[in-house]
Amino acid sequence: MKKIISTIQEWWQRMGAEHHRKQVMKREKELRREALRRIQVREYEGTLYFCYNDIPLISEDMFSDRMEVLLEPIRDRFTDYHLTKDSLER
């Protein structure tokens, strides 16, 4: 009888861990999609800008690197920040 209960408990723990893993993956996918939508490089009055929610914030001439090179790390930082924030709130 103890063997059966132990087996059920192990299964339940594995299912809980798998559910948590799937929830984290789903949240990360949502955040990556949100970062793609919110953080962009756009042209405004003839100059390229980093934009957040279509609001021009930082112009291209403030950077030595090309904006395309910087865009992906910025989106990654956005995603990582929110994932860390989510884990701290739990």
Secondary structure, 3 states (H helix, E strand, C coil): CHHHHHHHHHHHHHHHHHHHHHHHHHHHHHHHHHHHHHEEEEEECCEEEEEECCEEEEEHHHCCCCHHHHHHHHHHHHHHHHHHHHHHHC
